[in-house]
Amino acid sequence: MSSETFEIIELANGDVALRRSGHKEDPLVSIHFSAESLQFMRKHKVAIARAMLEAGIEAVHNLDDLEPGYFEEDEESLPVNHTIH
């Protein structure tokens, strides 16, 4: 496992992002919340984004546990905007 350090930052546009600590390049991941969701979350935006990022990092750590072919799908049969859950 890498010992690299990451930081959660708030971008100038209000999005929350994950980047390598001490690096100023584009973030690895950014999260954009709609105005409606921001009204609902109020001051908890960063805490919610942090939980989302932590879940994503955990999922990446668990990729080796997935069965071969898990991500293989017929891309032509998927709509441009689709729900994944």
N, C-alpha and C positions, 0 to 999 in steps of 0.2 A: 504494500500500500504506500502511496506517495505521502511524503511529509510536507507537501506544498500547502501553504496557507492561503485561504480565500477570505474575502470580505464582502459583506452586503452593504451596498451603497444606495443612496437615492439620487437619481439622475436629475439634471436641471428641468426636465419635462415632467417630473413627478413619478416616473417609473422607478421600480425597485430592481436592482441588478446585482449579480454575483460576478466578481472579477478576482483575479489573482492579486494578493496583497502587494502593495507597492508598485503595481503596474497601472499605467494610465491608458492602455489600449482599450479597444471595444470590450465590453463585458462578455462573459461566456454565455450568460442567460439574462434576459430582462423580463420583467413582469409588468404588464400594463393593466390597470384596473379602470373600468368604465366609471363615469361620473356617478351613475346610480349605485354601483358597488361601493364607491368611496363614501357616499352618504351613509350607507349601511354600516360600514366598518369604522367610520370616524377615525379616531386616533390609533386604531389597532392595525393599520395598513402594513407597517413594517413587520409586526409580529406574525401576521397572516402570511406575508410573503416569505418570511423566514421559514415557517412551517412547510410551505410549498417547496421551497428550495431544499430543505432537509429531506423531504419525502423523495424528491427527484434524485438527490445524491444517494440515498439508500437504494433506490431502484437501480441506479447505475452499478452499485456494488453487488447487486443481486443478479445482474445480467448473466453471469456464468451458470446460474441455477435454472435458467429457462431451457426448455426443450429446443433442440435444433429445429429451425424453420419457423419459430414462433412469430417472427416479424415478416415472414414472406407472405405477401398478399398480391393478388392481381391488381396492380395499380390502375389499370384501365377501367376496372369495375368500380372503383371508388370515386364518389363525387368530389369536387374540388373542396367544398366545405362539408365536413361530416363530423358526426358526434362519435367520440371515442370514450368508452367507459366499460 
